[in-house]
Structures are given as C-alpha cells and as structure tokens.
C-alpha cells in the first residue's frame, strides 16, 4: 500500500511539473567565470584557436538547453578580456597580464558574435573594485594604473582594491564602462556581489583617510552611511553613463542573497545570515531598485530549500515582494550539484529542479541565472536533461525590462515559402531599424492547419534566427500536411514586432 501511495505521489508531482504552463518570456542565463579559469578559458596557456573552440563548445551546449543569455566576466581583477587603453590584458587569458592573445583576436568581439549568432544575449560582467586575488603585486603589468597612481588603491586582507571612497575611483570605473558600451554590441552591464569586500576578521577596511578628507556631510560616527553613499553614487552614475550611450543596454546587479535579516531591520528577510548586503558590503540593493538606478536584480540564492539560517523558499518569496517592479532573476548555484561537500539536498535528486518548480509559485520571478557554465558541460545531476525535457523544453525570449522605455520593432514583410526540389525555405524581407537599435533576431512560429494559433505559447516557436531565411527541412520538427507560418522581429529593447501576415502551405 505504501508503495502504491508513493508511486501515486511521484506521478502526481511529475504531472504537476510537466503541466506547468511554459513561459514565452523568461530569462535563462549562465555566468561564465574567467577569474581563476573557473569556466573559460580552461587554462591560461591555451592557443587562440583552442580558446575559441572552447567557447563555441560552451555556447553550443547552452543553446541546446534553450539558454538565452550569458553573463560573461570580462574584467575580473582590474584587467581586460578585450583590447583596452585603460587596463591590461588579463593574465587569466594569456598567462601574463598585459600579454595579448597570439595569434591576435578580440575575445569579447568573438564571444558577442558567436552568442548573438545563436540568439543568446551577452551581459558583460565587471568587478568594480577588485585589483588582485592575492597580495602578490608582481603579477601586475608595469603599465597598470596601480603603478601610475598608488593613492587610488588600498590593501585589505591579502588583496588589493580600488578605494571606493575616492571620486577618482568612480570616474575611472565610469570610463571603463563607457568604453565597453561604446565599442561593443552588448546587451547589459552586470556586477555581482563584490562591492566593498567581504569582511576580514579583526581588520578594518582602510578608508579612514578618504573619509576624513571628503566626508560629504557625514558625521564621524556615520562612516557606514558614507560607505553606502560611495556605492550608491557610482551605481547611479553608471546607469546614466550606460543609457546616455545606448539606452537599450541594461544595468543589472547580482547581490549576495540576503539584503538584511529581519532581526536587524523589520523590512529584512526571516533569515539569520552571517553576511548582509547593507551592513557588510555596503550595498543598498533596495534603494537602487526603488529608485530605478538598476534595471534588474539577480540575488544569489545559493542555499537549499529548508536551510535554517537562509531558506531558499523564504528568500525567493522575500525578493519577489521587494523587487519594486524591476526585473527579478534568481541566481542558482549549479556548481553545488552533486558535490560531496554539499548538504544532502544537493546530492539527492536535483535541488535546482526543485527550486525551479518552486519559482513557479512566484509570478514576480522572471527567470534564473546559473553559476556557472562548467556544471552544464558535465551535466551534473542530469541538469541538462531536466532542462531540455521539462523546464526549458521550448525556446524563450528574454523579458522586456520594465525599467527601460522602448518601442516595438518594425514588422517583417513579404513572408513566403519557396520549394527547391524536396527542400522548403521560409523567407521574409530583412527589417532595418533606425536610431541605432537594430534587430536582435527573428522568431518563427508554425501552426498546424490554415490558421494562426496562440502566439503566447512557446511550443509554437520553431526557431529564433538572425537570418531572413529558414530551411524548414533542417529543423528537428518535421512538417507534414498544411501549416501556417508567421515571423516576428525582436529588437535590442527585447520588444517583439507585430507578426507578419501568416502564410499557409501544404508541405
């Protein structure tokens, strides 16, 4: 009897999961970490060709899972994964800071081209203050800004950082972001949880001199507020810098998962976390969300459902209620899956699938971001299978930013079907947008019969493509009988056009 009840329960659970309405608009992003060669490149001594081959393999694997965005780390330690007049080439790329790829290529331009070709957005991930991952200054290139102006930097613990309390730090960071946004066709600028560094026991962050020199009206006992103000200012300035160049480029933050505990602030979450954004990292995420100085938030909820000090369910609900109408994506800890050092929840079944299912209870959650790419390459705990067969079975378009105004794309025209022997081609005229905001890709829908069906059902999407021609016979889906096809265009604002007039034909 117990076996029958258990079987019935599992069957009902599976049925409820499979019957959940798939989303046509959903963020499905993956962090690609370059610091310490976590994800890419796998080693610092790879040839340029090997680096490119690795990146193509990563993108191909993610595309199979219907992932629609990557968060690419391009400035891990005040260095660059792209040619920059401001900072040296990263040692994580070539093995020596300042050494360019040989044979030469632009990794960021290559990644953007390859990702966009697969209709995958590129959010570039920068660390604002970190300069080194150790106290070894010998790894820095002789032309690094550190050697030109040491007064901008401080040592805390065993690492070096830009001093957040200096106006020059904010100015330099704005120049770095301005340079990237101007030169590259990116979709977003992204910071993670590293603002003021995590506390080092028994050591005070060495910014007393900067505080005394420029307190900006804060009293001597208000240094914490002054520190938060330092971060608040640079966040607001960066939003303005980005939007003044390309208003469709988003600005997103992925903070530590707890803003404040409710025993410290009644507005906080029912958690007992040892670290709090507001108090320890001086990052007042709620202020940025409320004021709209960021466009999306992706809190790192790296704990399992039911964890006493930081319950995933409690935090998912809290962020859903405190996102102030901005886009909310949950940071999920894919790297924890199957780890022998992880709590039992991460070793039994797939905790991420349980969390994805739970997210469906919170309509304010617009998607997920996974740390990091490597678990997808290894298919940890069958993650790829779960996504491909269930949660991400159908393609999805990235959500429109509720913090950015933008108009719908122009409508594709002149859709038609051409037959060449046994091959069938769906063709339409290219859409040319004005004002610098070009088409990102086209979405192709197919409906059995003569009539256009539900455009909000992603199961009717047969392709997303940057081309204006689709060879129907190459698709996984086989067409037999009469079908109606329509095409829409999605621009850089992520707005979808009015669909074309449908074309119907027997295939």
C-alpha positions as CSV (number, residue, x, y, z in Angstrom):
1,X,0.0,0.0,0.0
2,X,2.8,2.4,0.9
3,X,4.5,1.7,-2.5
4,X,1.2,2.5,-4.3
5,X,0.8,5.8,-2.4
6,X,4.4,6.7,-3.1
7,X,4.1,5.9,-6.8
8,X,0.9,7.9,-7.0
9,X,2.5,10.9,-5.2
10,X,5.5,10.8,-7.5
11,X,3.2,10.5,-10.6
12,X,1.1,13.5,-9.4
13,X,4.3,15.5,-8.7
14,X,5.7,14.7,-12.2
15,X,2.3,15.5,-13.8
16,X,2.1,18.9,-12.0
17,X,5.6,19.8,-13.1
18,X,5.0,18.8,-16.7
19,X,1.7,20.5,-16.9
20,X,3.0,23.9,-15.7
21,X,2.4,26.5,-18.4
22,X,5.7,27.2,-20.2
23,X,6.8,30.8,-20.4
24,X,7.4,32.6,-23.6
25,X,9.3,35.4,-21.8
26,X,11.8,34.1,-19.3
27,X,15.5,34.9,-18.5
28,X,17.6,31.8,-18.8
29,X,21.2,32.9,-18.2
30,X,24.5,31.3,-17.2
31,X,27.5,33.0,-15.7
32,X,30.8,32.3,-17.5
33,X,33.5,33.0,-15.0
34,X,37.1,33.8,-16.1
35,X,38.7,34.5,-12.8
36,X,41.0,31.6,-11.8
37,X,39.9,30.0,-15.1
38,X,36.8,28.7,-13.5
39,X,34.9,28.3,-16.8
40,X,36.8,29.8,-19.6
41,X,39.5,29.5,-20.8
42,X,40.1,26.3,-19.0
43,X,43.9,27.1,-18.9
44,X,45.9,30.2,-19.2
45,X,48.3,28.7,-21.8
46,X,45.7,27.8,-24.5
47,X,46.2,28.9,-28.1
48,X,43.8,31.4,-29.5
49,X,42.2,28.7,-31.6
50,X,41.7,26.4,-28.6
51,X,40.1,29.3,-26.7
52,X,37.7,29.9,-29.5
53,X,36.9,26.2,-29.8
54,X,36.2,26.0,-26.1
55,X,33.9,29.0,-26.2
56,X,32.0,27.6,-29.2
57,X,31.5,24.3,-27.3
58,X,30.2,26.2,-24.3
59,X,27.7,28.2,-26.4
60,X,26.6,25.2,-28.3
61,X,25.9,23.3,-25.1
62,X,24.0,26.1,-23.6
63,X,22.0,26.7,-26.8
64,X,20.8,23.0,-26.7
65,X,19.3,23.8,-23.3
66,X,17.5,26.9,-24.7
67,X,19.6,29.2,-22.6
68,X,19.1,32.7,-23.9
69,X,21.8,34.8,-22.2
70,X,25.3,34.5,-20.9
71,X,26.9,36.7,-18.2
72,X,30.5,36.9,-19.4
73,X,33.2,38.0,-16.9
74,X,35.4,40.5,-18.9
75,X,37.0,42.4,-16.0
76,X,37.8,40.0,-13.1
77,X,40.7,41.9,-11.5
78,X,41.0,45.4,-13.0
79,X,42.1,43.8,-16.2
80,X,40.5,43.1,-19.6
81,X,39.4,40.3,-21.8
82,X,39.3,42.8,-24.7
83,X,41.8,45.3,-26.0
84,X,41.7,48.3,-23.7
85,X,43.6,51.6,-23.4
86,X,42.6,51.8,-19.8
87,X,43.6,48.3,-18.4
88,X,46.0,45.5,-19.4
89,X,45.1,42.2,-20.9
90,X,44.1,39.7,-18.2
91,X,46.6,37.1,-17.0
92,X,43.7,34.7,-16.8
93,X,43.5,34.9,-20.6
94,X,47.2,34.6,-21.7
95,X,49.1,33.6,-18.5
96,X,50.7,37.0,-18.2
97,X,49.0,40.3,-17.5
98,X,49.4,42.7,-20.4
99,X,50.2,40.0,-23.0
100,X,47.7,40.0,-25.8
101,X,46.4,36.8,-27.5
102,X,48.8,35.3,-30.0
103,X,47.7,34.9,-32.8
104,X,45.8,38.1,-32.0
105,X,42.0,38.3,-31.8
106,X,39.5,40.2,-29.7
107,X,37.9,37.7,-27.3
108,X,34.9,39.9,-26.4
109,X,34.1,40.7,-30.0
110,X,34.3,37.0,-30.8
111,X,32.1,36.0,-28.0
112,X,29.4,38.6,-28.8
113,X,29.4,37.5,-32.5
114,X,29.1,33.8,-31.6
115,X,26.5,34.3,-28.9
116,X,24.3,36.6,-30.9
117,X,24.5,34.2,-33.9
118,X,22.8,31.7,-31.6
119,X,20.3,34.4,-30.4
120,X,22.0,34.4,-26.9
121,X,22.3,37.8,-25.2
122,X,25.6,38.9,-23.8
123,X,25.7,40.6,-20.4
124,X,29.2,41.6,-19.6
125,X,30.3,41.1,-16.0
126,X,32.7,43.5,-14.4
127,X,34.1,43.6,-10.8
128,X,34.2,47.2,-9.8
129,X,36.9,47.4,-7.1
130,X,39.0,44.2,-7.0
131,X,42.6,44.6,-8.3
132,X,44.3,41.4,-7.3
133,X,43.2,38.0,-6.0
134,X,46.3,37.8,-3.7
135,X,48.9,40.2,-2.2
136,X,51.4,39.4,-5.0
137,X,51.8,42.7,-6.9
138,X,54.3,41.1,-9.2
139,X,51.5,39.7,-11.4
140,X,50.5,43.3,-12.3
141,X,51.7,44.7,-15.6
142,X,54.2,47.6,-15.4
143,X,51.7,49.8,-17.1
144,X,48.9,49.0,-14.7
145,X,47.1,52.0,-13.2
146,X,48.4,50.8,-9.8
147,X,51.9,51.9,-10.6
148,X,50.8,55.2,-12.0
149,X,48.7,56.3,-9.1
150,X,49.1,54.1,-6.0
151,X,47.0,56.6,-3.9
152,X,43.8,55.1,-5.6
153,X,44.3,51.7,-4.0
154,X,44.3,50.0,-0.6
155,X,45.3,46.6,0.7
156,X,42.7,44.8,2.7
157,X,43.4,41.3,3.9
158,X,45.6,39.7,1.3
159,X,44.1,41.6,-1.7
160,X,44.3,45.0,-3.3
161,X,41.3,47.1,-4.2
162,X,40.4,50.5,-5.6
163,X,39.4,52.8,-2.8
164,X,35.6,53.2,-3.2
165,X,35.7,56.5,-1.2
166,X,37.6,58.4,-3.9
167,X,36.0,60.5,-6.6
168,X,38.8,59.3,-8.9
169,X,37.7,55.6,-8.4
170,X,34.1,56.4,-9.6
171,X,35.4,58.4,-12.5
172,X,37.7,55.7,-13.7
173,X,35.0,53.0,-13.4
174,X,32.7,55.1,-15.5
175,X,35.4,55.4,-18.1
176,X,35.8,51.7,-18.2
177,X,32.1,51.1,-18.6
178,X,31.7,53.9,-21.1
179,X,34.5,52.4,-23.3
180,X,32.9,48.9,-23.3
181,X,29.3,50.2,-24.0
182,X,30.6,52.5,-26.9
183,X,32.7,49.9,-28.6
184,X,30.7,46.6,-28.2
185,X,27.2,45.4,-29.1
186,X,26.5,44.2,-25.6
187,X,23.0,43.6,-24.1
188,X,23.8,44.5,-20.4
189,X,26.4,45.6,-17.9
190,X,26.5,43.3,-14.9
191,X,28.1,43.5,-11.4
192,X,27.9,40.7,-8.9
193,X,28.2,40.8,-5.1
194,X,31.7,42.3,-4.8
195,X,31.3,45.9,-3.8
196,X,33.1,46.7,-0.5
197,X,34.9,43.4,0.1
198,X,33.6,40.7,2.5
199,X,34.9,41.5,6.0
200,X,38.3,40.2,7.1
201,X,38.1,39.2,10.8
202,X,39.8,41.7,13.1
203,X,40.7,44.1,10.3
204,X,39.0,47.4,9.4
205,X,38.8,48.5,5.8
206,X,41.5,51.2,5.4
207,X,39.5,54.1,4.2
208,X,39.7,56.4,7.2
209,X,41.9,59.0,5.4
210,X,39.5,59.2,2.5
211,X,36.6,59.6,4.9
212,X,38.3,62.5,6.7
213,X,39.4,64.2,3.5
214,X,35.9,64.1,1.9
215,X,33.1,63.2,4.4
216,X,30.5,64.9,2.2
217,X,28.5,66.0,5.2
218,X,28.6,62.7,7.1
219,X,29.4,62.9,10.8
220,X,32.4,60.9,12.2
221,X,30.1,58.2,13.5
222,X,28.4,57.8,10.1
223,X,31.2,56.1,8.2
224,X,28.9,53.1,7.3
225,X,26.4,55.5,5.7
226,X,29.3,57.3,3.9
227,X,30.4,53.9,2.5
228,X,27.0,53.1,1.3
229,X,26.8,56.5,-0.3
230,X,30.0,55.8,-2.2
231,X,28.5,52.8,-3.8
232,X,25.1,54.5,-4.3
233,X,26.8,57.3,-6.3
234,X,28.7,55.0,-8.6
235,X,25.6,52.9,-9.3
236,X,23.6,56.0,-10.2
237,X,26.4,57.4,-12.3
238,X,26.9,54.2,-14.2
239,X,23.2,53.9,-15.1
240,X,23.4,57.4,-16.6
241,X,26.7,56.6,-18.4
242,X,25.2,53.5,-20.0
243,X,21.9,55.0,-21.0
244,X,23.5,58.1,-22.5
245,X,25.3,55.9,-25.0
246,X,22.9,53.1,-25.7
247,X,19.5,53.4,-23.8
248,X,18.6,49.7,-24.5
249,X,21.7,48.3,-22.7
250,X,20.6,47.1,-19.2
251,X,22.4,47.5,-15.9
252,X,22.0,44.5,-13.6
253,X,23.3,43.6,-10.2
254,X,23.6,40.1,-8.7
255,X,24.0,40.7,-4.9
256,X,24.6,38.3,-2.1
257,X,21.2,36.7,-1.4
258,X,20.4,38.5,1.9
259,X,19.8,42.2,2.0
260,X,19.3,42.3,5.8
261,X,18.0,39.9,8.4
262,X,14.7,40.9,10.0
263,X,16.1,40.9,13.5
264,X,18.2,43.9,12.3
265,X,15.6,45.5,10.1
266,X,11.9,44.7,10.0
267,X,12.0,45.1,6.3
268,X,14.5,42.3,6.0
269,X,14.1,38.6,5.4
270,X,13.3,35.9,8.0
271,X,16.9,34.8,7.9
272,X,20.0,34.6,10.2
273,X,22.7,35.1,7.6
274,X,26.2,35.9,8.8
275,X,26.6,38.4,6.0
276,X,24.2,41.2,4.9
277,X,24.5,43.3,1.8
278,X,23.5,46.5,3.6
279,X,25.7,46.2,6.7
280,X,28.8,44.3,5.4
281,X,29.1,45.0,1.7
282,X,27.6,48.5,1.9
283,X,25.3,47.7,-1.0
284,X,21.8,49.1,-0.5
285,X,20.1,47.0,-3.2
286,X,16.6,48.1,-2.2
287,X,17.4,51.7,-2.7
288,X,18.7,51.0,-6.2
289,X,15.6,49.0,-7.1
290,X,13.2,51.6,-5.7
291,X,15.0,54.5,-7.5
292,X,15.5,52.6,-10.7
293,X,19.2,53.1,-10.8
294,X,19.5,49.4,-11.8
295,X,17.3,47.6,-14.3
296,X,17.3,44.1,-12.9
297,X,18.4,42.2,-9.8
298,X,19.6,38.6,-9.6
299,X,20.1,37.7,-6.0
300,X,22.4,34.8,-5.4
301,X,20.1,32.3,-3.5
302,X,22.8,29.6,-3.2
303,X,21.1,27.7,-0.3
304,X,18.8,24.8,-0.4
305,X,15.1,24.7,0.3
306,X,14.6,24.4,4.1
307,X,18.0,25.7,5.2
308,X,17.5,27.1,8.7
309,X,19.6,30.3,8.5
310,X,18.8,31.1,4.9
311,X,15.8,29.1,3.5
312,X,15.6,29.3,-0.3
313,X,11.8,29.5,-0.2
314,X,11.8,32.3,2.3
315,X,14.3,34.3,0.2
316,X,12.6,33.7,-3.1
317,X,9.4,35.0,-1.6
318,X,11.1,38.0,0.0
319,X,12.8,39.1,-3.2
320,X,9.5,38.7,-5.1
321,X,7.9,41.1,-2.6
322,X,10.9,43.6,-2.7
323,X,11.9,44.0,-6.3
324,X,9.9,47.2,-6.7
325,X,8.6,46.2,-10.1
326,X,12.1,45.7,-11.6
327,X,13.0,42.5,-13.4
328,X,13.9,39.7,-10.9
329,X,16.1,36.8,-11.9
330,X,17.2,34.3,-9.2
331,X,20.8,33.3,-9.0
332,X,21.0,29.5,-8.7
333,X,24.1,27.5,-7.6
334,X,24.6,24.9,-10.3
335,X,28.2,24.3,-9.1
336,X,26.8,22.8,-5.8
337,X,25.0,20.0,-7.5
338,X,26.4,16.6,-6.6
339,X,29.3,18.0,-4.5
340,X,30.5,15.6,-1.9
341,X,30.9,18.5,0.5
342,X,27.4,19.9,-0.1
343,X,24.4,19.3,2.2
344,X,22.4,16.2,1.4
345,X,19.8,18.2,-0.6
346,X,22.4,18.9,-3.3
347,X,23.3,15.2,-3.5
348,X,19.8,13.7,-3.7
349,X,17.8,14.3,-6.8
350,X,18.3,17.7,-8.3
351,X,17.9,20.7,-5.9
352,X,17.9,23.2,-8.8
353,X,14.9,21.5,-10.4
354,X,13.1,21.7,-7.0
355,X,13.9,25.4,-6.9
356,X,12.8,26.0,-10.5
357,X,9.5,24.3,-9.7
358,X,9.1,26.5,-6.6
359,X,9.8,29.6,-8.6
360,X,6.6,29.0,-10.5
361,X,4.7,29.9,-7.4
362,X,6.1,33.5,-7.6
363,X,5.0,35.3,-10.7
364,X,7.3,38.2,-10.0
365,X,10.3,35.9,-10.7
366,X,11.2,36.5,-14.4
367,X,13.8,33.8,-14.7
368,X,17.1,32.4,-13.4
369,X,20.9,32.9,-13.7
370,X,23.1,29.8,-13.1
371,X,26.6,29.8,-11.6
372,X,28.4,28.6,-13.6
373,X,28.9,27.1,-17.1
374,X,31.0,24.2,-16.0
375,X,28.2,22.1,-14.5
376,X,26.4,22.3,-17.8
377,X,29.4,20.8,-19.6
378,X,29.4,18.0,-17.1
379,X,25.6,17.6,-17.0
380,X,25.7,17.5,-13.2
381,X,22.8,15.5,-11.6
382,X,21.2,15.4,-15.1
383,X,20.7,19.1,-15.2
384,X,20.8,19.4,-19.0
385,X,18.3,16.5,-19.3
386,X,15.8,18.1,-16.9
387,X,16.0,21.5,-18.7
388,X,15.7,20.0,-22.2
389,X,12.9,17.6,-21.4
390,X,10.9,19.8,-19.0
391,X,11.7,23.3,-17.7
392,X,13.3,24.7,-20.9
393,X,11.8,22.3,-23.4
394,X,10.8,25.3,-25.6
395,X,12.6,28.4,-26.6
396,X,12.0,31.6,-24.6
397,X,12.5,35.3,-25.3
398,X,14.3,37.4,-22.7
399,X,11.9,39.5,-20.7
400,X,11.4,43.2,-21.6
401,X,13.0,45.5,-19.0
402,X,10.2,47.2,-17.0
403,X,12.7,50.0,-16.2
404,X,13.5,50.9,-19.8
405,X,11.2,52.5,-22.3
406,X,11.4,51.2,-25.8
407,X,9.2,50.7,-28.9
408,X,8.3,47.6,-30.7
409,X,10.3,46.5,-33.7
410,X,9.1,47.1,-37.2
411,X,7.1,44.2,-38.7
412,X,8.8,41.8,-41.1
413,X,7.3,41.8,-44.6
414,X,6.7,39.7,-47.6
415,X,6.9,36.2,-45.9
416,X,6.8,33.4,-48.4
417,X,7.6,29.7,-48.8
418,X,9.9,28.5,-51.6
419,X,10.3,24.9,-52.7
420,X,13.6,23.7,-54.3
421,X,13.0,20.1,-55.1
422,X,12.4,18.4,-51.8
423,X,13.6,21.3,-49.8
424,X,11.4,24.0,-48.4
425,X,12.5,27.5,-47.4
426,X,10.7,30.1,-45.4
427,X,11.8,33.6,-46.5
428,X,11.0,37.2,-45.5
429,X,12.4,40.6,-46.0
430,X,15.0,41.9,-43.6
431,X,13.9,44.6,-41.1
432,X,16.1,47.6,-41.0
433,X,15.6,49.7,-37.8
434,X,16.6,53.4,-37.4
435,X,18.2,55.1,-34.5
436,X,21.0,52.6,-33.7
437,X,18.7,50.0,-32.1
438,X,18.9,47.2,-34.6
439,X,17.0,43.9,-34.8
440,X,18.4,41.2,-32.4
441,X,16.8,38.3,-34.2
442,X,13.6,36.9,-35.7
443,X,11.1,34.5,-34.1
444,X,9.4,31.9,-36.4
445,X,6.1,30.3,-35.4
446,X,4.4,27.3,-37.0
447,X,0.7,26.2,-36.6
448,X,-0.9,23.0,-37.8
449,X,-3.6,23.8,-40.4
450,X,-4.6,27.1,-42.0
451,X,-4.9,29.4,-39.1
452,X,-2.5,31.2,-36.8
453,X,-2.8,29.9,-33.2
454,X,-1.6,31.1,-29.8
455,X,1.4,33.4,-30.2
456,X,2.0,33.3,-26.4
457,X,2.6,29.5,-26.4
458,X,6.3,28.9,-26.8
459,X,5.7,25.4,-28.1
460,X,4.6,27.1,-31.4
461,X,8.1,28.6,-31.8
462,X,10.1,26.6,-34.2
463,X,13.2,28.8,-34.5
464,X,14.9,32.0,-33.5
465,X,17.4,33.2,-36.1
466,X,19.4,36.2,-37.2
467,X,18.9,35.3,-40.8
468,X,15.9,36.1,-43.0
469,X,15.7,32.6,-44.4
470,X,14.9,29.3,-42.6
471,X,15.4,25.9,-44.2
472,X,12.4,24.0,-42.8
473,X,13.8,20.6,-43.6
474,X,16.8,21.1,-41.2
475,X,14.7,21.6,-38.1
476,X,14.1,18.9,-35.5
477,X,10.4,19.3,-36.1
478,X,9.0,17.6,-39.2
479,X,6.3,19.2,-41.2
480,X,3.7,17.1,-42.9
481,X,0.4,18.4,-44.2
482,X,-0.7,22.1,-44.1
483,X,1.0,24.6,-41.8
484,X,0.6,28.3,-41.2
485,X,3.8,30.3,-40.5
486,X,4.4,33.7,-39.1
487,X,7.5,35.7,-38.3
488,X,8.2,38.5,-35.8
489,X,11.3,40.6,-35.1
490,X,12.8,41.3,-31.7
491,X,14.9,44.4,-31.3
492,X,17.6,45.3,-28.8
493,X,14.9,46.6,-26.4
494,X,13.6,43.0,-26.5
495,X,10.3,44.2,-27.9
496,X,8.6,41.9,-30.3
497,X,7.0,43.2,-33.5
498,X,3.5,42.7,-34.7
499,X,3.6,39.3,-36.5
500,X,3.7,39.1,-40.3
501,X,0.5,38.1,-42.1
502,X,0.6,34.3,-41.9
503,X,1.4,32.2,-44.9
504,X,-0.1,28.7,-45.2
505,X,1.1,25.9,-47.4
506,X,1.0,22.1,-47.6
507,X,4.4,20.6,-47.1
